[in-house]
Structure formats: structure tokens, C-alpha cells
Amino acid sequence: MNTNTTISKSRYFKLILILGSLTALGPFSIDMYLPGFSGIARDLDTTVAEVAMTLSSYFIGISAGQLLYGPLLDRFGRKKPLFIGLLVYILASLGCVFVNDIDTFIGLRFIQAVGSCAATVASISMVRDLFPVRDIPKVMSYLMLVVGLSPMLAPTVGGYVTEAFGWHAVFLILMCIGILILLAAHFGLPHTHKPDTSISLKPKPIILNFWSVIKEPQFYTYALTGAIAFSGLFTYVAASPILFMHIFEVDAKTYGWIFAFMSLSLISGSQLNSLLLRKFSSEQMIFGALITQSMISVIFLILSLNDALGLYETIGMLFLFLSCLGVANPNTAGLTLAPFAKNAGSASSLMGAIQLGLGATASFAVGIFLKDSMVPMTVIMMVSTVLAFIVLNIGRRRIKVKY
């Protein structure tokens, strides 16, 4: 469907808003409870490091759930698996409201993640269904604008809610958000993909289907490039409570505002990408973004090793680093999905699983190594960026047919 010619601007705007909301559900669920880490540790009689494991379990849950929903979305259409996933998310969020121990909390966060990733996979699959290939990077930039609002709003709202009503109230709000998104998707989104009974849900055909996606050079080049680079964002998210509230000793409200400001980096990067795509190709945008990000990450590491960064300088370096992700990510996602029409669900889920699996690994590494210095965070960011650039340059030599 070419949205530029077949639907009105208002319809186009509504589609972007709903698809963006689906995509933003996961980030919102990650960011909103971050200001409550200290309170959660105190109420559940544990440590902040243990509470951070709920973040890692969420990343693992999203990564695992991606592989679950891909075949389901291709087999049963987009809406039915989406609604089931959202119901799981809603019930798990309600469970978090009444949690009394850290182990149960970790488990419920995993289940909550499995539910929420249905929204992520479905939204990306619908983008491939609804829009022509040439428009996907632009549409992804618009989705990034909506997604970028979640880390702007979530920790700020979470900080005030936590202070006024306690951290349990955050998960009650997340449950209500899940209900609203389910209703919006039901009434506002079309059926974009008919159920395909030829797609088997037996393990062997699913694995073969995934393998057919993985062996496409354009897929593994841009999926890996995007995932490795994007793990820098997961590194920042996992490190930020310790970095700002422990190392720089800011309070929960101030942390929320810092996190909100930082989200402007992704928004500005994605919107700059929309403008630059008028003159440059997606391939050129990715190359330029990673070159710039590599230089920033090296400077960031050198400055942190020499203890030359205060609070404001750290915020500035992180802002520049994340802005590059806002430019690169829509293009890597668009080029990753471009070769796939029939099995866009499987391709989308596999792309997400790789991205979130590497993100979970990065966040777990942050939990282990980040204590009283930002150096481990900057090391992980630099390694991920340089490695993504290397993968891009090796992989794109193998792409023979461009879409």
C-alpha cells in the first residue's frame, strides 16, 4: 500500500501514531520504573544491583519473545497474536503491582516483556505491509519520533508518581497504558496480512524459515550492524540509574529530567535523518552515522579514563552518542526488512531478537562492571560502535542485489 497516494494525511498520521505507540510500549516499560530503583530495593529488602536484574530479565524476555511472535504473525495474521501478547502484558503489569519479593518481580518482568514484544514485532511487520520499500526508512524515522517521546515522558512521570504514590503505582499506570494501546490497535489498525496456512508452526519449518532469512546477506549485514550499534543505547539505559543517582548523586526527579532531555537526542537524530534522506541514501546515512559515533565514543572513553568529565560534560557526550543512533537505526531497520514481503513477521522478529539479545548482554555487563566509575560504560559503548562499523564494511561487500 502506497500511503502517499492511497490514504489521506490524517489516516497516515493515525497509522504512524498507533504503530509508534506499539513500538514505544517496550521502551516505556523499561524507562518508567527506573527512578524507583532505590525504593524497590528498600521495599523488597534487596540491593539496587538485584533490582537491576529485573531490567536484564526484561531484555531477555523481549529477545526470546521476538522469536515466538514472528511465525505467529505470519501464520495467523497481525492482530490476533498482537492482542494475545498485549493481554499477557496487561496481566503481568497487574502482577507487578502486588509483588512482594525480588525473585517474583524478576519473573513477572520477564513475562511482561514477552507480552510487550508482540507490539514491537507487529508494528514493524505492519510497516513492511503498509508502506513501499523506499518509504520504510522515512516511516521508521517517524516511529522513532514517537518512540523518542517515551524516554522523555516515562522517567519524568515515573519519578513524580514514585515520589507521590510509590513505585507500585508505576505498574498500575503501565497496565492502563497497555489497555489503551490494545483498544487503539483494535479500532484503528487495518488487517494488513491475511493468515497464511502454508506457514507451519512445527519446530523444523520454523527453523528453516528463520534460516532462509538469516542467510540473506542484506539481512545479516544490516541486522547485525544495527543491533551491535544499538546495544550502546541499552548500555546507557542500564547504566543511567547508577551513573546519575549513585556516581553523580542526583535525586530521582532530577534523574527523570536528565533522562527526558537525553531522549531529545534520538528524536533530533531521527528527524535529521528524515531531512538528509532527501539527498543521501540509507547506506550513506548509516556509514556517516557510525563514523561519527566511533569518533565520539573514542573521545568519550579517553575523557572518562582521565576523569575529565563532570555531570554536564557527561550528559553532552551521551547526547552526541545517542543522536548518531537516531540517524543510523531507522536506516538499518529499513534495509534489514527490505528483501522480505511474505515473511516480514519472521524477519522483523529475528531482527528484534538479535538487537535485544545483544542489548541484554550489554545491560548485563553494565550490571557486573559498573560500580563507582563510568569507564566500563564508555568501554562497552566504544567497542559496540567500532564493531558495528567493522561488520557493516565486511557485510556490505556480500550484498549483490539491492532492494
N, C-alpha and C positions, 0 to 999 in steps of 0.2 A: 504494500500500500504506500503510495507516494503522498505523504501528508501535505506536501506543499501545494498539491493541485486538487486533492480529493476531499479534504475536510477544511472546515473553517478555522480561523485563527483561535477562536475561543475553544473549539474542540481540541485543537493541537495543544493549547495551554493546559487544558484539563488533563489530557493524557500525560503530559510531562509532569504535572503536579502529583498525580496519583502514582505514576511509576517512580517518581523521585521519592515520594513518601514510603513506598515499599522498600526502595533501596536504602532509605535513611533509618529504617526501623532498627537494624542491627547496630549501626553507629550510635544511635540514640540510647539503645540498651546498654552499650558499653560506657558511654560518657556520663550519663545522668547520675550514676551512683558513686562516681569517683570521689566527690567531696566528702562522702560519708565513710571513707575507709577507716578513719580513726574511731568513729562511733561504732561501726560494725565490729571492729576488733575488741573494743571495750565491752559491748553488749554480749558478744558471743564468747568472751573470755579466751581470746586468742591474740595473735600478733598481726600487724599490718602485712607482713610478708605472707602469712597464711591467707589473709583476705585477698591478697594479690593473686593467689591461686584460683580464685573464682573468675578472674579475668582470663587466665590461661585456659581454664576449663571451658569458658565461653568460646574462645577462639577455636579450641579443639572441636567443640560441638558444631560450630558453623562449618568448619572444614569437613568433618565427617558427614554432616547433613547435606552438603552440596552434592556429594556422590549419590545420595539417596534420592534427591528430588529430580535430578537430571532425567533419568529414564522415565520416572513417573510423569513428568511434564510432557514428554514426547508421546508417551503411551496413552494417557488419559486426558490430554488437553491441559491448558494452563491453569484453569480456575479451580478445579476440584482439588488437586494436590495443594494449591495455594491456600485454600480455605481450611483444609485439614491442618496444615502447618501453622496457620495463624491461631487456630483453636488450641493447639498444643502450647503455643507461645503464651496465650492468654491464661491458661490453666497453670502453667509453670510460674508465671509472674505472680499469680494469686498465691501460689505456694510459698514464694519468697517473702511475701508479706508476713507470714506466720512462722518463719523458720526460727529455730532455737539453737542450732549448733552449726559449726563451720562445715562439717562433712556433708550434712544435708544441703547446706547452701551451695557448696561446690557442685553437688549432683544436680540440683534444681537449675543452676545456671547453665549446666551442660544441656539439659532438656530444653530450657528456654531458647538456647542458641539453635538447637536442632529445629525448633519451630520457626524461629525468625528467619532462618536462611531460606525457607520456602519463598518468602517475599523477595529476597535478593535474587535468587535464581530465576523466579518467574518474571520479575521486572526486566532483567537483562534479556531473557528469551523473548519477551514481548517487544522489546526494542528491535530485535532482529526480525520479528514477524511483521511489525508495523511500518518500518522505515526502510527505504532503499539503502544499499550498502554505502554509497557515497555520503549519505547523511548521518551515518551512525556516530562518527566521532563528534559531530556537532551536537547531536542529541545527547550523547554521553556527557558533553560539557554542560548542557542544561541540567542533566540529572546531578552532576557534581555540584551545581549551584544549590540545588535543593538539599543534597546531602551535606553540603558545607554549612548549612544553617543548623544542622543537628549538633555539632560540637560547639557552635556559638551559643545555642539556647540551652542544651542539655545540662552541662555542668553548672551554668549560672543558675538555672531554675533548680537544679538538684541541690546546690549549696543553700539556697533560701529555704527550700522545702525541708531539707535535712535539719537546718537550724530551728525551723518553726515547729515541725511535726515529727522529726526523727526520720531515720533512713528507711524504715519500713514503708513510709508513705510514698517514697520514690517508686517502689514496685507496684503500688496500687495505681499510681498515675500511668506507669508503663502498661499495665493491664488495660486501662481505659483507652490508651493510645492504640493498642492492638485491636480493640473492638471497633474504634472509629475507622481504622485503616481497612479492616475486613469489610465494613459496610460500604466504604468508598470504592473498594475494588469490585464488590458485588454489583453495585448500581452504576459505576462509572466506567468500567473497562469492558470492551467487547471480547467475544470469544475469538482469539486470534489464531488458534491452532486446533484443528479437528483431531479427535482421538485417533491414533494410528495403531490398529490392531496387529499390524505386521511387526511391531516392536515387542520383542519378548522381554519378560521380567525375570527370566531364569539367569543364574549367575554367568554361565558361559557366553550367551549372546550379549549380555550387558558388558562383560569384559571386552569382547571382540568389538563392540560398538565404541567403547572408550578407546580401544587401541587404534581404531580407524581414525579417530580424532587426533590422538597423540602423535601419530606418525606423519601427520600433515606438517611440513616444515614451517609454514606460516603460523600454525597454531603454537607449536612448541617454542618457536623463536620469540614471538611477542607475548605469549602467556608467561614464559619464564622471565623475560625481561621485565614485564610489568610487575610480576609477583615479587621478584627479588628487590626491585626498586621500592615497591610499596611496603615492603617489610620495614622500611625506615619509618613509616607512619606508625606502625604497630609498636615499634621500639619507643617512639616518642610518647604514645598513649600510655604504654605500660610504665614508662619511666617518670611521667609527669607528676604523679602524686608524691613520689619520693623526692624528685628533683626540686619541686617548688615548695612543698609543705614541710619537707624534712631538711633538705640541704639549705634552701633559701629561707625557710621558716615563715612562709606566708600563711595567712589563715584560710579557711575553707572558702569564704566569699571571694577573697582576692584571687585565690586559685581558679575559681569559676570564671572570673572576669578575664584572667590571663588565657585560660583555655578558649574562652569565647573569642578573644582577639585573635588567637592563633588560627582559628578556623577561617578567618578572612584570607589567610594565605592560600588555602585550597580554592576558595571562591574566586579570588583575584587571578590565580593561575589558570583556572578552568575558563574564565571569561576572556583572559588574554589569549588563550588557545583558540577560542571561537573566532576572535578577530584575525589572528595570524593564519588560520586555516584558509583564509581568502587568498593568501599569497604563497603559502608553503604547503607541502604535502604532509600527511601524517608521519611518514618516515623521517622527514627532515625535522619535524617538531620533536619527535622522540630523541633523535640524535642530539639536537641542540640542548634539550632539557637535561639530558644525562651528562653531557659535557659540563654544563654549568653547575649542576648538582654535585658532580665529582669534585670540582674545584672548591665549592663551598664546604663540602664535607671534610676535605683535607685541611682547609684553613681552620674550620671548627675544631678539629682534633688537635692541631698544633696549639691553638689558643687555650684549649682545655688542659692540655699537658703542662702548659706553662702557667696555669692558674691565673689566666689573664681575663677571665670573664666574670662579670658581676651579673646580677639579675637581668638588667635591661639589655646588656650585650648578648646574654644567652637567648633571651626572647627574640632579639633581632636575627641571630644566626638561625634559630629554629624556623623563624618566619620565612627566611630566604630558602632554606632547605625544603620546606613543605610546599612553597609556591611552585617549585620545579615539579613536584609530584602532581600538582594540579594541572600542569601542562602535559605531562607525559601520560598520565593514567587514562584519560579518555581516548587517546590515540592507540595505546597498546591494546585496550579493550576492543576498540573498533576493528583493528587489524587482526586480532585474535579470532573474532567471530565471523569475519567477512567470508571465509570459504564455506560456511555452513548455513544451509537453509532448512533441510529436512530435520536434522538432529541438532538444532540450535540449543535445545534444552540440555542435552548431554555436553555439548561444547561449553555452554555457559557454566554448568555445574562443575565441570572439570577445571575450567579456568579459575573459578572461585575456590575450589578445593586446594589448588596449588597455591594461590595467593594467601589464603587464610592459614593453610598448613605452615607455610614459611613465616607468616605473621605470628602464629602461635609459638613457633620455635624462637623467634626473636624476642617475644614477650617473656618467654620462659627464661631465656638467657639474661634478660634485664633483671628478672626476679632473683637470679642467682648472684649476679656480679655487681649490680648497682647497690651500693651501701651509702658511702659518705662522699662520693666523688662522681662527677658527671662523665668522667673519662670512658668507662665501659659503654655508656650510651653513644658517645661520639665515635668510638671504635666500631661498634656494630653498624652505625649509620654509614660510615665511610666504606666499610667492607661491602655492605649491601649495594651501595651505589656503584662502586667501581666494578663489582662482579656483574651487575646488571648491564653495564656498558660493554663489558667483555663478551657476555652472552649475546647481546644484540649484534655485535660486529662479526662474531663467528656464525651465528644462525642465519643472518640475512643473506649470506653467500649461498645458502642451500635453497633459497626460495626462487623457483623458476617461473611459476605462474602467479601473477599479482592480481588481486581482486579489487 
